[in-house]
Amino acid sequence: MEQLSLFLVVLLALVIPIFMARFRVTNVPTAVAEIIVGIIMGSSGFNIISSTHDLTFLSNLGVILLMFLSGMEIDFDLLSRKNNPKGKSQAGKEVDPLKTAIVAFCGLAIMAVILAFILKWIGLFSEVMLATIIFMTVALGVVIATLKEKEILNRPIGQTILLTAVMGEVVPLMLLTIYASIHGGNAERLWLIILLFVAAIFLLHRFKQPYIWFSKVTKATTQLDIRLAFFLIFALVTVAERVGAENILGAFLAGMVMKLLEPSESTKDKLTSIGYGFFIPIFFIMTGVNLNLKSLFAHPSSLMLLPILVLFFFLAKMPVLGVYMTKFARRNAFAGGFLTATTITIVLPTLQVARKLHAISSTQSDTFILAAVIVCIVSPIIFNSSFKLLPEDRIKQRVIIMGANTFTMPVVHDLHDNWYSVAMFTDNEENYNTYKSKVQSLSLIKNLSQESLEKAGAFNGDIFVAANHSDEINLKLAKMAKDGEQMKRVIIRLQQPDMGTVRKLRADGIEVFNFTNVRSSLMRALIESPAVYQIMTDTKNILYSVVVRNPKYIGQELKDWDFNDPMTFMQIPMTGTSYNYGKWSNSSYDSLVRSAQNRDANNTSKRWQDLVNAAKIVNKDQAITPIYQQTTAYLQNRRIKGIIHNTAGTQWNYKYAFIKST
C-alpha cells in the first residue's frame, strides 16, 4: 500500500499539469489543482492514497524547497531607487511603487490584526497572532507568474503589486518565527535568531567570489552550483533549528543568499526543475490528501468558520485595494487588490508549524487550508477578467530627450513607436516653433532649472538623453538626472570632451555619446566590415539588442526559433518532425531542405531554388491537404503613400505614411 501511494502521488504530479494544459485550465494555479486532486484521492474522497513515511519525508523536503525558491524570487534591486523609479500610472498620477506598497502593506497588517480580534471576539478562533500572520500573507510565486503573463512586471502597477507581495511573504515569516519561539517556550532564546542571520551573511560573504569560480569549472557530472544551493539550504535549516527558529525560515534565508550570489538563468532553471518538478508537487498533493473534510463538515463550528475565513481573506486586502485606487485606474486597482489575496504558498507552511506547536487543531487547520484554496481559485480569475492592459502598460521604455535640434529630430522619428514613448523638451523658443509641427511630444519650458524640469515631468522616464549643442548644459542636465535616481539610464552628448571628464561620467554610471569616437568607429567599421557599417547607417534596416526573458527559449539557438521565412513551414513535413502528423517521408525532400539550411544558406538564389524544388515535391505527393486559405480585403486611398505592410508582427506600419498632394 505504501509503494502504491508513492507511485500514485508521482503519477498525479505528472498528469495534473498535462491535464491542465490539454484542457487550457489557466485561471487556477497548479498548486491549487494539486491540492484539490489530493483531496479527491485522499481520506476526504476515494481514500486511495494514504500518508506514509516516505511521502511525509518527501513532502517535508518539498516545503523546504518551496521556501528556498520563494526566497530566490525576491528581487533586491526593487528596493533601489535606481531600479524602482517613480512613474506615471494609467490614471496619470505619479507613483512611487515602493512607498505605495509600504502604505498598502501597513494597511493590510492593521486590517489583519482587526480581523484576528474579531475572530476571537465571536469565539471561532482564539489565536490572534497566528490569525494575523495568516491574513497578512501573500503568495509571491502566484503573483509573479500572473504579472509576467500580463507583461506588466516592469510597469508602475506591476512593481507596486510585486513589492506588496514581497512584504506579504517576508514579514509574516519573521513574525511566524517570533510566534513559534514564544509559543514553543523558547522566548528567552529569541535573540539567538540573530545568529541565523549572521550565518546567512557569513555564507553570502564566504561564497561570493568562489561562486564565480564554481560557475566556470562546473560540468555535467559535478553541478557545483546545485550542490552549493543544497549546502546553503541544509546549513541554514540546521542553524535555524539549533537556535530555536523554524526550518522554513532557514530555507527562505538560503534562497535569499542564493539570489544575492547572482546565479545564472540555467542554475535557476535547474533548481526550479528540481523543486517544482518533483518535491513541491508532492507537498501540495499530500496537503490535499491529509485534509479531512468529513471531520470538518461534521463540526458545525468549522462549517461556520469556513465562509467567514474566505470573507476575511478578502477583507484583509481591502486596504491594499483602497491604496491602489488612489494611484491607478479603478478597474486595474480593483484587479490588483484581489490578486494580493492569494495566500496558499505561505499559509500551508505556517499551518504546518502551528500544528507542530499544537496551537491549532487539525480541523481548524483544514478549515484554513480549504478557505485559502477557495480564495486562490477565485482571486486569479477576478484579476484576469478585470485587469485591462492599457496603452501605457504596453510601452516598454520612456525616453526623455533634452534639446530640439537637427541632431535629435531624426532620432525621435526613427525610434520604434511600439517600443518607445518619447518626450522632448527645449528652452529655445525658436527651435520649438521650428519643430513643434513635426514632434507632437515637444514641450517648451521657461528655463533648465531643476524645479522647472521636475514640474514639466522631464525626469519621469526610463532613459534620459541630454543632447543640446552645449556640452556645459548637457553636463548640468545629466548630473541632475543622475542625482534624481529615477532614470534607469542617463546618456549625454559631448562634442569635445576630455578623457578625465569621460572617465568620471562613466564611473558615475552616465553613458557618453562622443562624436569623435563615433566617427572613427564608423570609419573603422567601413574599412573592416562594410556590411556592419551598412547595417548601422541604414535608417530602414535597424540593429536591435534583444534580451530573451521567456524561459521557453533559454538555451535555444536562434536558428531553431520560428521566423518569417518559408523554412518555418518547410521544416514541418521533414521525416521525424513532431508536427508531421501524417508521417509523410521523402528522402529527396529532406535533402533539399537540409541543403537550404546548411550548404546553400549563404547563397540566396540557390537556397531559394532548393526550397522551390522541395515545395514541388510536397505538392506532387500531396503531403499536406489544405482545407482553406484566409484572405482579407483592404481599401486604400490612392493619395496615401508610404504605408508598410509587414508580413509578420504588427500588420501595418504608418511611420513613413504621407498624403500625396494632387
PARO-111762 format. One record per residue (C-alpha): x, y, z; residue in three letters. Coordinates in steps of 0.5 Angstrom, whole numbers, padded with zeros to 4 digits, always signed. Last residue first. Layout:
XYZALA...
***
This chain:
-0006+0132-0112THR-0002+0133-0106SER+0001+0126-0103LYS-0001+0124-0096ILE+0004+0121-0092PHE+0006+0115-0089ALA+0013+0114-0086TYR+0011+0111-0079LYS+0005+0108-0081TYR+0007+0101-0080ASN+0001+0096-0081TRP+0001+0089-0079GLN+0005+0089-0073THR+0009+0082-0073GLY+0010+0079-0079ALA+0009+0080-0087THR+0009+0088-0085ASN+0005+0092-0090HIS+0009+0099-0090ILE+0005+0105-0091ILE+0009+0110-0095GLY+0003+0113-0099LYS-0004+0115-0098ILE-0006+0119-0104ARG-0009+0113-0108ARG-0014+0112-0102ASN-0013+0105-0099GLN-0018+0099-0099LEU-0017+0093-0095TYR-0019+0086-0097ALA-0017+0080-0092THR-0016+0072-0095THR-0016+0066-0091GLN-0014+0060-0094GLN-0018+0053-0093TYR-0017+0046-0092ILE-0010+0045-0095PRO-0008+0038-0096THR-0001+0037-0094ILE+0004+0031-0097ALA+0000+0032-0103GLN+0006+0028-0107ASP+0006+0033-0112LYS+0005+0039-0108ASN+0011+0037-0103VAL+0016+0035-0108ILE+0014+0042-0112LYS+0016+0045-0105ALA+0022+0042-0104ALA+0024+0045-0111ASN+0022+0052-0109VAL+0026+0051-0103LEU+0032+0049-0106ASP+0031+0054-0111GLN+0031+0060-0106TRP+0037+0057-0103ARG+0041+0057-0109LYS+0039+0064-0110SER+0040+0067-0103THR+0047+0064-0103ASN+0049+0064-0095ASN+0045+0058-0093ALA+0047+0054-0099ASP+0050+0048-0096ARG+0047+0049-0089ASN+0039+0050-0088GLN+0038+0050-0096ALA+0042+0044-0097SER+0038+0041-0091ARG+0031+0043-0094VAL+0033+0039-0101LEU+0036+0033-0097SER+0029+0032-0093ASP+0025+0033-0100TYR+0030+0028-0103SER+0029+0023-0098SER+0021+0023-0097ASN+0017+0022-0091SER+0010+0023-0089TRP+0008+0021-0082LYS+0001+0025-0083GLY+0002+0029-0076TYR+0009+0032-0078ASN+0009+0037-0073TYR+0014+0033-0068SER+0019+0032-0074THR+0021+0025-0076GLY+0022+0026-0083THR+0021+0033-0086MET+0014+0036-0087PRO+0015+0041-0082ILE+0021+0044-0084GLN+0018+0047-0090MET+0014+0051-0086PHE+0019+0056-0082THR+0023+0055-0088MET+0019+0059-0092PRO+0021+0065-0088ASP+0018+0070-0082ASN+0021+0067-0076PHE+0020+0061-0071ASP+0026+0060-0067TRP+0031+0054-0068ASP+0036+0058-0072LYS+0037+0063-0066LEU+0040+0057-0062GLU+0036+0055-0056GLN+0039+0055-0049GLY+0033+0060-0046ILE+0027+0060-0051TYR+0022+0057-0046LYS+0025+0061-0040PRO+0022+0068-0044ASN+0026+0073-0042ARG+0031+0074-0048VAL+0034+0081-0048VAL+0034+0084-0055VAL+0040+0088-0058SER+0037+0092-0064TYR+0040+0093-0071LEU+0035+0097-0076ILE+0034+0096-0083ASN+0031+0103-0086LYS+0035+0108-0083THR+0042+0104-0086ASP+0048+0107-0082THR+0049+0102-0077MET+0047+0096-0082ILE+0051+0099-0088GLN+0057+0100-0083TYR+0057+0092-0081VAL+0056+0090-0088ALA+0063+0094-0089PRO+0067+0090-0084SER+0074+0092-0084GLU+0074+0099-0087ILE+0067+0101-0086LEU+0067+0099-0079ALA+0074+0103-0078ARG+0071+0109-0081MET+0065+0108-0076LEU+0069+0108-0070SER+0073+0114-0072SER+0066+0118-0073ARG+0063+0115-0067VAL+0069+0117-0062ASN+0070+0124-0065THR+0062+0125-0064PHE+0062+0122-0057ASN+0056+0120-0054PHE+0057+0118-0046VAL+0054+0114-0042GLU+0053+0116-0034ILE+0054+0111-0029GLY+0058+0116-0024ASP+0065+0112-0026ALA+0063+0113-0034ARG+0062+0121-0032LEU+0069+0121-0029LYS+0072+0117-0034ARG+0069+0122-0040VAL+0071+0128-0036THR+0078+0126-0035GLY+0079+0124-0042MET+0077+0131-0045ASP+0070+0132-0048PRO+0069+0136-0055GLN+0062+0134-0057GLN+0059+0131-0051LEU+0052+0128-0052ARG+0050+0125-0045ILE+0046+0119-0044ILE+0043+0117-0037VAL+0040+0110-0036ARG+0035+0108-0031LYS+0032+0114-0029MET+0029+0116-0022GLN+0036+0117-0018GLU+0035+0124-0018GLY+0042+0125-0018ASP+0043+0122-0025LYS+0038+0127-0028ALA+0041+0133-0025MET+0048+0131-0027LYS+0046+0129-0034ALA+0043+0136-0034LEU+0049+0140-0032LYS+0053+0136-0036LEU+0049+0137-0042ASN+0049+0145-0041ILE+0056+0145-0041GLU+0057+0141-0047ASP+0053+0146-0051SER+0049+0143-0057HIS+0044+0140-0053ASN+0043+0133-0053ALA+0042+0131-0045ALA+0038+0124-0046VAL+0035+0121-0040PHE+0032+0114-0041ILE+0027+0111-0036ASP+0022+0116-0035GLY+0019+0122-0031ASN+0025+0126-0030PHE+0023+0132-0035ALA+0016+0132-0032GLY+0015+0139-0033ALA+0015+0141-0026LYS+0021+0137-0025GLU+0025+0141-0031LEU+0022+0147-0028SER+0025+0146-0021GLU+0031+0143-0023GLN+0033+0149-0027SER+0033+0149-0035LEU+0029+0155-0037ASN+0022+0157-0039LYS+0020+0150-0042ILE+0017+0149-0049LEU+0015+0142-0050SER+0016+0137-0056LEU+0011+0131-0056SER+0008+0132-0062GLN+0014+0133-0066VAL+0014+0135-0073LYS+0009+0141-0072SER+0013+0143-0066LYS+0020+0143-0070TYR+0021+0150-0072THR+0017+0154-0066ASN+0021+0150-0061TYR+0027+0151-0064ASN+0026+0159-0064GLU+0023+0158-0057GLU+0029+0155-0054ASN+0028+0152-0047ASP+0027+0145-0050THR+0024+0139-0048PHE+0022+0132-0052MET+0018+0126-0050ALA+0019+0120-0053VAL+0015+0113-0052SER+0019+0107-0054TYR+0018+0100-0056TRP+0011+0101-0060ASN+0013+0107-0063ASP+0020+0105-0066HIS+0025+0110-0065LEU+0027+0113-0072ASP+0023+0120-0072HIS+0026+0122-0065VAL+0033+0120-0067VAL+0032+0124-0074PRO+0030+0130-0069MET+0036+0130-0064THR+0041+0132-0069PHE+0038+0138-0072THR+0036+0141-0066ASN+0031+0140-0060ALA+0034+0139-0054GLY+0033+0135-0048MET+0031+0128-0050ILE+0026+0124-0045ILE+0025+0117-0047VAL+0020+0112-0044ARG+0021+0105-0045GLN+0017+0099-0046LYS+0010+0102-0047ILE+0005+0097-0047ARG+0002+0099-0040ASP+0001+0106-0042GLU-0003+0103-0048PRO-0008+0100-0043LEU-0008+0092-0041LEU-0015+0091-0038LYS-0015+0087-0031PHE-0022+0085-0029SER-0022+0078-0032SER-0015+0076-0031ASN-0015+0079-0024PHE-0022+0076-0022ILE-0020+0069-0024ILE-0013+0070-0020PRO-0017+0071-0014SER-0023+0066-0014VAL-0018+0060-0014ILE-0013+0062-0009CYS-0019+0064-0005VAL-0022+0058-0005ILE-0015+0054-0003VAL-0014+0059+0002ALA-0021+0057+0005ALA-0020+0050+0005LEU-0013+0051+0008ILE-0016+0055+0014PHE-0021+0050+0015THR-0016+0044+0015ASP-0012+0048+0020SER-0018+0049+0025GLN-0020+0041+0024THR-0013+0039+0026SER-0013+0044+0032SER-0009+0050+0032ILE-0003+0052+0037ALA-0001+0045+0038HIS+0006+0047+0036LEU+0007+0042+0031LYS+0000+0044+0028ARG+0002+0052+0028ALA+0009+0050+0024VAL+0005+0046+0019GLN-0001+0052+0019LEU+0005+0057+0017THR+0008+0052+0012PRO+0001+0052+0008LEU-0001+0059+0009VAL+0006+0061+0006ILE+0004+0058-0001THR-0003+0059-0001ILE-0004+0066+0000THR-0008+0070-0006THR-0011+0076-0003ALA-0006+0080-0007THR-0009+0079-0014LEU-0016+0082-0011PHE-0012+0089-0010GLY-0009+0088-0017GLY-0016+0087-0020ALA-0019+0093-0016PHE-0013+0098-0018ALA-0014+0095-0025ASN-0021+0097-0026ARG-0020+0104-0022ARG-0014+0106-0026ALA-0008+0107-0021PHE-0006+0111-0015LYS-0012+0113-0011THR-0015+0106-0012MET-0008+0102-0011TYR-0009+0105-0003VAL-0016+0103-0003GLY-0015+0096-0006LEU-0009+0095-0001VAL-0013+0097+0005PRO-0019+0092+0002MET-0013+0086+0003LYS-0016+0084+0010ALA-0023+0084+0007LEU-0021+0078+0002PHE-0018+0073+0007PHE-0024+0075+0012PHE-0029+0073+0007LEU-0026+0066+0006VAL-0025+0066+0013LEU-0032+0067+0015ILE-0034+0062+0010PRO-0030+0057+0013LEU-0031+0059+0021LEU-0039+0057+0021MET-0037+0050+0018LEU-0032+0049+0023SER-0036+0051+0029SER-0042+0046+0026PRO-0036+0040+0026HIS-0038+0034+0022ALA-0036+0038+0016PHE-0029+0039+0018LEU-0029+0031+0020SER-0031+0029+0013LYS-0026+0035+0010LEU-0020+0031+0013ASN-0014+0034+0009LEU-0008+0030+0009ASN-0009+0028+0002VAL-0010+0035+0000GLY-0003+0037+0004THR+0000+0031+0001MET-0002+0034-0006ILE+0002+0040-0005PHE+0008+0037-0002PHE+0009+0032-0007ILE+0008+0038-0012PRO+0014+0041-0009ILE+0019+0035-0009PHE+0019+0033-0016PHE+0019+0038-0022GLY+0017+0044-0018TYR+0023+0044-0014GLY+0028+0040-0018ILE+0026+0044-0024SER+0026+0051-0020THR+0034+0049-0018LEU+0036+0047-0025LYS+0032+0053-0028ASP+0036+0058-0023LYS+0042+0055-0025THR+0041+0056-0032SER+0039+0063-0031GLU+0046+0064-0028SER+0046+0065-0020PRO+0047+0072-0017GLU+0050+0070-0011LEU+0045+0075-0008LEU+0039+0070-0010LYS+0043+0064-0007MET+0043+0068+0000VAL+0036+0070-0001MET+0034+0062-0002GLY+0038+0060+0004ALA+0034+0066+0008LEU+0028+0062+0006PHE+0031+0055+0008ALA+0033+0058+0015GLY+0026+0061+0016LEU+0023+0054+0014ILE+0027+0051+0019ASN+0023+0055+0024GLU+0028+0058+0030ALA+0030+0055+0036GLY+0037+0057+0035VAL+0039+0050+0033ARG+0033+0049+0029GLU+0035+0055+0025ALA+0043+0053+0024VAL+0041+0046+0021THR+0036+0050+0016VAL+0042+0055+0015LEU+0047+0049+0013ALA+0042+0045+0010PHE+0039+0050+0005ILE+0046+0053+0004LEU+0049+0046+0002PHE+0043+0045-0003PHE+0045+0051-0007ALA+0052+0049-0007LEU+0051+0043-0009ARG+0047+0046-0015ILE+0052+0051-0017ASP+0057+0045-0017LEU+0054+0041-0022GLN+0059+0036-0022THR+0058+0031-0027THR+0055+0036-0032ALA+0061+0041-0031LYS+0063+0046-0026THR+0069+0050-0027VAL+0067+0057-0029LYS+0061+0057-0025SER+0065+0055-0019PHE+0070+0061-0020TRP+0064+0066-0020ILE+0061+0062-0013TYR+0068+0062-0010PRO+0068+0070-0010GLN+0061+0071-0007LYS+0062+0064-0003PHE+0064+0067+0004ARG+0061+0073+0004HIS+0054+0070+0003LEU+0056+0065+0008LEU+0057+0070+0013PHE+0051+0074+0012ILE+0047+0068+0013ALA+0050+0065+0019ALA+0050+0072+0022VAL+0042+0072+0020PHE+0042+0065+0024LEU+0046+0068+0030LEU+0040+0074+0030ILE+0036+0068+0032ILE+0039+0067+0038LEU+0036+0073+0041TRP+0029+0069+0041LEU+0033+0064+0046ARG+0029+0067+0052GLU+0022+0066+0048ALA+0024+0059+0048ASN+0017+0056+0051GLY+0014+0054+0044GLY+0009+0059+0044HIS+0014+0065+0044ILE+0019+0062+0039SER+0014+0060+0035ALA+0011+0067+0035TYR+0018+0070+0034ILE+0019+0065+0028THR+0012+0067+0025LEU+0013+0074+0025LEU+0019+0074+0021MET+0016+0069+0016LEU+0010+0074+0016PRO+0014+0080+0014VAL+0018+0076+0008VAL+0012+0074+0005GLU+0007+0080+0005GLY+0013+0084+0004MET+0015+0081-0003VAL+0007+0081-0005ALA+0007+0089-0004THR+0013+0090-0008LEU+0010+0086-0013LEU+0004+0089-0013ILE+0007+0096-0013THR+0012+0094-0019GLN+0006+0091-0023GLY+0003+0098-0022ILE+0009+0102-0024PRO+0010+0098-0030ARG+0016+0093-0030ASN+0012+0087-0028LEU+0006+0089-0033ILE+0007+0083-0038GLU+0000+0080-0037LYS+0003+0073-0036GLU+0009+0076-0032LYS+0004+0079-0027LEU+0001+0073-0026THR+0007+0069-0025ALA+0010+0074-0020ILE+0003+0074-0016VAL+0003+0066-0016VAL+0010+0066-0013GLY+0009+0072-0008LEU+0003+0068-0005ALA+0001+0074+0000VAL+0001+0073+0008THR-0002+0078+0012MET-0009+0074+0014PHE-0004+0068+0016ILE+0000+0072+0021ILE-0006+0076+0024THR-0009+0069+0025ALA-0003+0066+0029LEU-0002+0073+0033MET-0010+0073+0035VAL-0010+0065+0037GLU-0017+0065+0040SER-0021+0062+0033PHE-0029+0062+0033LEU-0031+0066+0039GLY-0034+0072+0036ILE-0029+0076+0040TRP-0023+0072+0038LYS-0025+0072+0030LEU-0026+0080+0031ILE-0019+0080+0034PHE-0016+0077+0028ALA-0020+0081+0023LEU-0017+0088+0027ILE-0010+0085+0027VAL-0011+0083+0019ALA-0013+0090+0018MET-0007+0093+0021ILE-0003+0089+0017ALA-0006+0090+0011LEU-0006+0098+0012GLY+0002+0097+0013CYS+0002+0093+0007PHE-0001+0099+0002ALA+0003+0104+0005VAL+0009+0100+0004ILE+0007+0098-0003ALA+0006+0106-0005THR+0012+0108-0002LYS+0016+0102-0006LEU+0012+0104-0012PRO+0013+0111-0012ASP+0007+0113-0017VAL+0006+0120-0020GLU-0002+0120-0023LYS-0004+0120-0030GLY-0009+0115-0028ALA-0005+0110-0032GLN+0001+0111-0027SER+0006+0116-0028LYS+0013+0114-0026GLY+0017+0114-0020LYS+0024+0110-0020PRO+0025+0103-0017ASN+0031+0101-0021ASN+0035+0107-0019LYS+0031+0108-0012ARG+0034+0101-0010SER+0029+0097-0006LEU+0027+0093-0013LEU+0034+0091-0014ASP+0033+0086-0008PHE+0029+0082-0013ASP+0026+0077-0008ILE+0024+0070-0012GLU+0030+0067-0009MET+0027+0067-0002GLY+0021+0063-0005SER+0025+0058-0008LEU+0028+0057-0001PHE+0021+0057+0002MET+0018+0052-0003LEU+0025+0048-0003LEU+0023+0047+0005ILE+0016+0045+0003VAL+0018+0040-0001GLY+0023+0037+0003LEU+0018+0036+0008ASN+0013+0033+0003SER+0019+0028+0001LEU+0020+0026+0008PHE+0012+0025+0009THR+0011+0021+0003LEU+0017+0016+0005ASP+0014+0015+0012HIS+0007+0014+0009THR+0000+0019+0008SER-0005+0015+0005SER-0007+0015-0002ILE-0014+0011-0005ILE-0018+0014+0000ASN-0023+0016-0005PHE-0025+0023-0002GLY-0024+0026+0004SER-0019+0021+0006SER-0014+0022+0000GLY-0015+0022-0008MET-0021+0027-0008ILE-0017+0032-0003ILE-0010+0031-0007GLY-0014+0033-0013VAL-0016+0039-0010ILE-0009+0040-0007ILE-0006+0039-0014GLU-0010+0044-0017ALA-0009+0049-0012VAL-0001+0048-0013ALA-0002+0049-0021THR-0006+0056-0020PRO-0013+0056-0023VAL-0014+0061-0028ASN-0010+0057-0034THR-0014+0051-0035VAL-0013+0050-0042ARG-0016+0043-0043PHE-0009+0040-0045ARG-0005+0045-0041ALA-0009+0043-0034MET-0009+0035-0036PHE-0001+0036-0037ILE+0000+0040-0031PRO-0004+0034-0027ILE-0001+0028-0030VAL+0006+0028-0028LEU+0005+0030-0020ALA-0001+0025-0021LEU+0004+0020-0023LEU+0008+0022-0017VAL+0003+0021-0012VAL+0000+0015-0015LEU+0007+0011-0014PHE+0008+0014-0007LEU+0001+0011-0005SER+0002+0004-0009LEU+0009+0004-0005GLN+0006+0005+0002GLU+0000+0000+0000MET
***
